[in-house]
Amino acid sequence: MAFQVNWTERASQAMEAIWAYIARDNPTAADRVIDGIVQQADRLESVPRLGPRYSCNLPGEVRQTISGKYRIFYEVNESEQRVEILNVWHGARQEPEL
């Protein structure tokens, strides 16, 4: 059974900010980056444990997967068959806010 992928408000806002930043110079490239992130997140429907666990002091099973230069942080809820995207963060930045 496929897991449902949900995006938190923080993750949605991060995606908007990523698009806006890249689109200032190249809207087509911004679309490609966002499409790549969404495609990687969609893979979590069938492989929710795709990425390794992320070491943090949060309860639950926080994991991360990569799309280009971006890290997608997410939590797997096995009992509800749900993956929640917590944040999307450029790999060169300091550790993310989750």
C-alpha positions as CSV (number, residue, x, y, z in Angstrom):
1,M,0.0,0.0,0.0
2,A,1.3,3.4,-0.9
3,F,2.1,6.0,1.7
4,Q,0.4,9.4,1.5
5,V,2.9,12.3,1.2
6,N,1.9,15.5,3.0
7,W,3.8,18.8,3.0
8,T,3.9,21.0,6.2
9,E,3.4,24.7,5.9
10,R,7.1,25.2,6.6
11,A,8.1,22.9,3.7
12,S,5.6,24.6,1.4
13,Q,7.0,28.0,2.3
14,A,10.5,26.7,1.7
15,M,9.5,25.5,-1.8
16,E,8.1,28.9,-2.6
17,A,11.2,30.6,-1.4
18,I,13.5,28.3,-3.4
19,W,11.4,29.0,-6.6
20,A,11.4,32.7,-6.0
21,Y,15.2,32.9,-5.4
22,I,16.1,30.9,-8.5
23,A,13.4,32.5,-10.7
24,R,14.9,35.9,-10.3
25,D,17.6,34.8,-12.7
26,N,16.0,31.9,-14.5
27,P,12.3,30.9,-14.1
28,T,12.7,27.8,-16.2
29,A,15.6,26.6,-14.0
30,A,13.4,27.3,-10.9
31,D,10.6,25.1,-12.4
32,R,13.1,22.3,-13.0
33,V,14.5,22.5,-9.5
34,I,11.0,22.4,-7.9
35,D,9.9,19.6,-10.2
36,G,12.9,17.6,-9.2
37,I,12.2,18.1,-5.5
38,V,8.5,17.1,-5.9
39,Q,9.5,14.0,-7.9
40,Q,11.9,12.9,-5.2
41,A,9.3,13.5,-2.6
42,D,6.7,11.5,-4.6
43,R,9.1,8.5,-4.6
44,L,8.5,8.4,-0.8
45,E,5.0,7.1,-1.5
46,S,6.4,3.7,-2.5
47,V,9.7,3.8,-0.6
48,P,9.2,5.8,2.6
49,R,12.5,4.9,4.1
50,L,14.4,5.9,1.0
51,G,16.7,8.3,2.8
52,P,18.8,7.7,5.9
53,R,17.8,8.7,9.4
54,Y,18.6,12.3,10.3
55,S,20.3,12.8,13.6
56,C,18.3,15.3,15.6
57,N,16.6,15.7,18.9
58,L,13.1,15.4,17.6
59,P,10.7,12.6,18.5
60,G,9.8,10.3,15.7
61,E,11.7,9.0,12.7
62,V,13.1,12.0,10.8
63,R,14.9,11.1,7.6
64,Q,16.4,13.0,4.7
65,T,16.7,12.4,1.0
66,I,18.5,14.5,-1.7
67,S,17.3,16.2,-4.8
68,G,20.1,18.0,-6.6
69,K,21.5,20.5,-4.0
70,Y,18.5,20.3,-1.8
71,R,17.9,18.1,1.3
72,I,14.3,17.0,1.9
73,F,13.6,16.3,5.5
74,Y,10.6,14.1,6.3
75,E,9.0,11.9,9.0
76,V,7.5,8.5,8.4
77,N,4.3,7.5,10.3
78,E,4.0,3.8,9.7
79,S,0.7,3.4,11.5
80,E,-1.0,6.1,9.4
81,Q,0.9,5.1,6.2
82,R,1.9,8.7,5.9
83,V,5.1,10.6,5.1
84,E,5.2,14.3,6.2
85,I,7.7,16.6,4.5
86,L,9.1,18.8,7.2
87,N,11.4,21.1,5.3
88,V,13.5,21.5,2.2
89,W,16.9,23.0,2.7
90,H,19.9,23.8,0.5
91,G,22.7,21.5,1.3
92,A,25.2,24.4,1.7
93,R,23.2,26.0,4.5
94,Q,23.6,25.4,8.2
95,E,21.5,22.7,9.8
96,P,17.7,23.1,9.1
97,E,14.9,24.2,11.2
98,L,12.5,21.3,11.6
